[in-house]
Amino acid sequence: MQLADFAFHLPPEKIAQEPSPSRDASRLMVVPRQQGDFQHHTFAHLPTMLRAGDVLVVNDTQVIPARLRGHKESGGKIEILLDRPLDEASIVDGCTQQRYACLVHASRPLKTGARVLLPDGGQAIGEGRNPDLGENHILLKLPLPLDEYLRCHGEVPLPGYIKRQPGSDARFAQDRNRYQTVYAAKPGAVAAPTAGLHFTEEILTQIQQLGVELVKITLHVGPGTFLPVRCQDVSRHRMLPERYQIGEESAQVIGQAKSDGRRVIAVGTTVVRTLEGAWQQGKLEPGQAETNIFIRPGYQFQVVSGLVTNFHLPESTLIMLVCAFSQRERILEAYQQAVASGYRFYSYGDAMFLV
């Protein structure tokens, strides 16, 4: 398929710049997978659409303040978005040192051996670039453990289409809360699994009281999920690897549901990619690994039978996954109706339930 097959017109004012007043006040479009009318609700109504025996799978990753701003020794400004660690942290001469894969934004590429000066005496040393994945490798040298350093000097890596002006400190503080799911528990993501942002503790309680099994897995969302597709033939696109973990109990619950013919409903594309990537030889493999699975139309789903997801960017790998789960024409029709009906798009926007 061609990149243009996943294009649609989206007026800029439809891109949500702020979260809804409350998490469950966002809108929810219900899209029967093959046929039937689209239905319009608020997210608070989701429990009424589930049934006893369903397995609802969520991603419990926690977004870290992974954006660091510094400058080169020459004075040029530079921005580093941490992606994933390449080794374990160590203490050398009183400093925390760790190698990281990252994305670098600067006027010129970061050369091997070049130093980036970070706040409070931190440094990042260039260690080369992986051209196949479009990422840089750096050695971090920090005066504090990484998690403490990021809490002090890192920024929540909001997507570029969410604009934050200087002086909006209150909104940045709000982002630290709302750009995080209520069940976030395992730090490591550089972006939120946004379909989960709509859930409240009350909704989770209602769902479990209905007899729905709530299962948690972890995929640390990396920048590769959101990198643009630059080749017209989409089959040539390569995803950056992302780290995931599936516990033994979670794998058993999902596997039993599949054996029983019960629905496995994924909250977000990150859950879909984790479950489908970990399904090997007829069963879900527990453990820790990486996945770079790229799901697009023509893919045969093995695990997931329902999907809660947000409305995604045109020509993105995310809308390609959603089109694979249903039908491309049907999803684009739903998106056109969402635009016409005033739905809010992207990370802080509204949601869709494919059943």
Secondary structure, 3 states (H helix, E strand, C coil): CEHHHHCCCCCHHHECCCCCCCHHHCEEEEECCCCCCCEEEEHHHHHHHCCCCCEEEEECEEECCCEEEEEECCCCEEEEEEEEECCCCEEECCEEEEEEEEEEEECCCCCCCCEEECHHHCEEEEEEEECCCCEEEEEEEECCCHHHHHHHHCECCCCCCCCCCCCCHHHHHHHHHHCCCCCCCEEEECCCCHHHHHCCHHHHHHHHHCCCEEEEEEECCCHHHCCCCCCCEHHHCCCCCEEEEECHHHHHHHHHHHHHCCCEEEECHHHHHHHHHHEECCEECCEEEEECCCCCCCCCCCCCCEEEEECCCCCCHHHHHHHHHCCHHHHHHHHHHHHHCCCCECCCCCEEEEC
